[in-house]
């Protein structure tokens, strides 16, 4: 077992017992071999088999971590089989964070090849509760006990989408009113000017978690944490450390691949993460805290997470 793995495993288990879950955004990174993954487990005829690795590495990931953010759910509605296959690879106490499919969260389809004929056109199912309930929550019932967070990630809206943030909040309120209760809903917003009392109050009325997020055009997480009313759900706090504010996603991909080591420490993000860990431990297991880290923040999410766990908290 690697030094990093032997350090992370017991610490993450103790934090999970306290209600604090630290994990990564996705898990299929060959660059983590040697640190988290044993490449020998994925050999085929003397060579590393990436297809075998992609299919089976979640089981090894879950030997150390207690949660992960499933980015793949963002790109298409997950099937019951897909979700069951994930759940069968992890222990009963493992909790998934699922990104809600963009068919619900995109107001106008981007001009990307994957959208085909829909590219550039308005999305008729934007914030439409019916397809979300039927095509997303329906399959999720099969693994409900393993669900920790359902994240509605909204890309940055422009004035053509909503003249003012209050119009979005009103639309969101109508959507949340129609959702069945009892699911761990969370909202990730990318419009910094919309982080206002009316937005936080809307989420609070529905006990929906605001996701603190480190992203290109967003304020630092420490600044979001200091906003009055930003902890909108008494049962859950969540954060995703994705990018250094001011940096484009494509730039980070180019700079940090293959994500095998930390290349640029982010002191602000680490301080915010440590504060959230300490706050979560102090709150106790009745309130869950989820912290997800992306390789694009510092170059290696494993090293970042190791840096977030203050000794006094674990």
C-alpha positions in Angstrom: 0.0 0.0 0.0 1.4 3.4 -0.9 2.2 6.0 1.7 -0.6 8.3 0.5 -3.1 5.5 0.5 -2.2 4.3 4.0 -2.5 7.9 5.2 -5.8 8.6 3.5 -7.8 5.4 4.3 -8.0 5.6 8.1 -8.4 9.4 8.1 -11.2 9.4 5.6 -13.0 6.6 7.6 -12.8 8.6 10.8 -14.2 11.7 9.1 -17.0 9.8 7.6 -18.0 8.5 11.0 -18.2 12.2 12.0 -20.4 13.0 9.0 -17.7 14.5 6.8 -17.2 12.9 3.4 -14.3 13.8 1.2 -14.0 12.5 -2.3 -13.0 13.3 -5.9 -14.8 14.3 -9.1 -14.8 11.1 -11.0 -12.2 8.3 -10.3 -11.0 6.9 -13.7 -7.5 8.4 -13.8 -4.6 6.2 -14.7 -2.3 8.9 -13.4 -3.4 7.8 -9.9 -1.8 4.4 -10.3 0.9 3.9 -7.7 -0.7 6.4 -5.3 -4.2 5.1 -5.1 -4.4 2.2 -7.6 -2.4 -0.9 -7.9 -1.6 -1.2 -11.6 -1.1 -4.9 -11.2 -4.8 -5.4 -10.6 -5.5 -4.2 -14.2 -3.0 -6.2 -16.1 -4.0 -8.2 -19.2 -1.4 -10.3 -21.0 1.4 -8.4 -19.3 0.1 -4.9 -20.1 -2.0 -2.3 -18.3 -5.5 -2.7 -19.7 -7.3 0.7 -19.6 -10.6 -0.8 -20.4 -10.3 -3.2 -17.4 -9.2 -0.3 -15.3 -12.2 1.9 -16.2 -14.5 -1.0 -15.6 -13.2 -2.1 -12.2 -11.2 0.7 -10.5 -14.2 2.1 -8.5 -14.0 -0.9 -6.2 -10.4 -0.1 -5.3 -11.3 3.6 -5.0 -14.0 2.7 -2.5 -11.5 0.7 -0.4 -10.1 4.2 0.6 -12.8 6.8 0.0 -16.4 6.9 1.3 -17.8 9.2 -1.5 -17.3 10.2 -5.1 -19.0 12.7 -7.5 -20.3 10.9 -10.6 -19.8 13.4 -13.4 -21.1 11.0 -16.0 -24.7 11.4 -14.9 -24.5 15.0 -16.2 -24.2 13.9 -19.8 -27.2 11.5 -20.1 -29.9 10.2 -17.8 -28.4 7.3 -15.8 -30.0 3.9 -16.3 -31.0 1.7 -13.3 -28.4 -0.9 -14.5 -25.6 1.7 -14.6 -26.4 2.9 -11.1 -26.7 -0.7 -9.7 -23.4 -1.6 -11.3 -21.8 1.4 -9.5 -23.4 0.4 -6.2 -22.3 -3.2 -6.5 -18.7 -2.1 -6.5 -18.8 -0.1 -3.2 -19.6 -1.0 0.4 -23.1 -0.2 1.9 -21.9 3.0 3.7 -20.5 4.5 0.5 -22.4 7.7 -0.7 -22.5 8.9 -4.3 -22.8 12.5 -5.3 -24.6 12.5 -8.7 -24.6 15.5 -11.0 -28.2 15.9 -12.4 -28.4 15.4 -16.2 -27.9 18.6 -18.2 -31.2 18.0 -20.1 -32.8 19.5 -17.0 -30.2 22.2 -16.1 -29.3 23.7 -19.5 -31.5 26.6 -20.7 -30.1 26.6 -24.2 -28.1 23.8 -25.6 -24.5 24.8 -26.2 -23.1 24.6 -29.8 -21.3 21.3 -29.1 -21.3 18.3 -31.3 -22.7 16.0 -28.7 -26.0 17.9 -28.8 -26.6 17.2 -32.5 -29.6 18.9 -33.9 -30.4 20.4 -30.5 -27.2 22.5 -30.5 -27.9 26.2 -30.1 -31.6 25.7 -29.5 -33.7 26.4 -26.4 -34.2 23.4 -24.1 -37.9 22.7 -23.7 -37.2 20.6 -20.6 -35.1 23.2 -18.7 -36.3 23.0 -15.1 -39.1 20.7 -16.1 -39.9 18.5 -13.1 -41.6 15.7 -15.0 -38.6 14.3 -16.9 -36.4 14.8 -13.9 -38.7 12.8 -11.7 -39.3 10.0 -14.2 -35.9 9.7 -15.9 -33.5 10.7 -13.2 -35.1 10.0 -9.8 -36.8 6.9 -11.2 -33.6 5.0 -11.8 -32.1 6.5 -8.6 -34.6 4.6 -6.5 -32.6 1.5 -7.0 -29.6 2.9 -5.1 -31.3 5.4 -2.9 -29.5 4.3 0.3 -26.2 5.0 -1.5 -27.1 8.6 -2.5 -25.6 11.4 -0.6 -26.2 14.4 -2.9 -28.0 15.2 -6.1 -26.3 18.2 -7.6 -28.1 20.6 -10.1 -25.1 22.2 -11.7 -26.1 25.4 -13.6 -23.6 26.8 -16.0 -23.3 30.5 -16.1 -26.5 32.3 -17.4 -26.4 35.4 -19.5 -28.6 38.4 -19.8 -30.4 36.8 -22.7 -31.3 33.9 -20.4 -32.5 36.0 -17.5 -32.4 39.8 -17.3 -32.0 39.6 -13.5 -31.2 36.9 -11.0 -34.6 37.2 -9.4 -36.2 35.8 -12.5 -34.1 32.7 -12.2 -34.9 32.4 -8.5 -38.6 32.6 -9.3 -38.2 29.9 -11.9 -36.2 27.7 -9.6 -38.8 28.2 -6.8 -41.5 26.8 -9.1 -39.4 23.9 -10.0 -38.5 23.0 -6.4 -42.1 23.2 -5.4 -42.9 20.4 -7.8 -40.1 18.0 -6.6 -40.8 15.1 -4.3 -39.4 15.6 -0.8 -36.9 13.4 0.9 -34.1 13.5 -1.7 -30.7 15.2 -1.0 -31.0 18.1 -3.6 -28.2 20.6 -4.0 -27.7 23.6 -6.3 -24.4 24.8 -7.8 -24.7 28.2 -9.3 -22.1 29.9 -11.6 -23.4 33.5 -11.5 -21.6 35.2 -8.7 -23.9 38.3 -8.7 -26.9 36.0 -8.0 -25.5 34.9 -4.6 -28.0 37.1 -2.8 -30.4 36.6 0.1 -33.4 35.8 -2.1 -31.5 32.9 -3.7 -30.3 31.5 -0.4 -33.8 32.0 1.1 -35.3 30.0 -1.8 -33.0 27.1 -1.1 -33.6 27.3 2.6 -37.4 27.1 2.3 -36.9 23.8 0.4 -34.0 22.5 2.6 -31.9 22.4 -0.6 -28.1 22.7 -0.2 -26.1 25.5 -1.8 -22.9 24.0 -3.1 -19.9 26.2 -2.5 -17.8 26.0 -5.7 -14.4 27.1 -6.7 -14.8 27.9 -10.4 -13.5 30.3 -13.1 -15.8 33.3 -12.6 -17.0 32.6 -9.1 -15.7 34.2 -5.9 -13.4 32.1 -3.7 -15.1 29.6 -1.5 -14.0 31.4 1.6 -16.0 34.4 0.3 -19.1 32.3 -0.4 -18.9 30.7 3.0 -18.9 34.2 4.6 -22.2 35.2 2.9 -25.2 35.4 5.3 -27.6 32.5 4.8 -25.3 30.5 2.6 -25.7 27.3 4.7 -29.2 26.7 3.3 -29.8 23.2 4.6 -29.5 22.3 8.3 -28.9 18.6 7.3 -26.1 19.2 4.7 -23.2 21.4 3.6 -21.4 20.8 0.4 -18.5 22.2 -1.6 -16.8 21.4 -4.9 -13.2 22.5 -5.5 -13.0 22.5 -9.3 -10.8 25.3 -10.6 -8.8 28.2 -9.4 -11.0 31.3 -9.9 -9.9 33.1 -13.0 -8.5 30.0 -14.7 -10.3 28.4 -17.7 -11.1 24.7 -17.6 -9.2 23.9 -20.8 -6.1 25.7 -19.5 -6.1 23.5 -16.4 -6.5 20.3 -18.4 -3.5 21.2 -20.5 -1.4 22.3 -17.5 -2.1 19.4 -15.2 -2.6 16.2 -17.2 -2.0 13.3 -16.4 -2.9 14.4 -12.9 -0.2 12.3 -11.2 1.0 15.0 -8.8 0.1 18.3 -7.2 1.6 21.0 -9.4 0.3 24.2 -8.0 -1.0 24.5 -4.4 -4.0 26.7 -3.9 -3.8 28.1 -0.3 -7.2 29.7 -0.4 -9.0 26.5 -1.4 -7.1 24.5 1.1 -7.9 26.9 3.9 -11.6 26.8 2.9 -11.6 23.0 2.7 -10.0 22.7 6.2 -12.5 25.1 7.6 -15.4 23.1 6.2 -13.9 19.9 7.5 -13.5 21.4 11.0 -17.0 22.9 10.9 -18.5 19.5 9.8 -16.7 17.6 12.6 -17.9 20.2 15.1 -21.5 19.9 13.8 -21.5 16.1 14.2 -22.8 13.2 12.1 -26.4 14.5 12.2 -25.3 17.1 9.5 -23.5 15.6 6.5 -20.7 17.5 4.9 -19.6 16.7 1.3 -16.4 18.0 -0.2 -15.5 17.0 -3.7 -12.1 17.9 -5.3 -11.2 17.9 -9.0 -7.8 17.3 -10.5 -8.0 20.6 -12.3 -7.7 22.5 -9.1 -4.0 21.7 -8.2 -3.1 18.9 -10.6 -3.9 15.9 -8.4 -7.1 15.6 -6.3 -5.6 12.9 -4.0 -2.8 15.3 -2.9 -5.2 18.1 -2.5 -7.5 16.0 -0.2 -4.6 15.0 1.9 -3.8 18.7 2.4 -7.4 19.4 3.4 -7.4 17.1 6.4 -6.1 19.1 9.3 -4.6 16.8 12.0 -6.8 18.2 14.7 -10.0 17.2 12.8 -9.0 13.6 12.2 
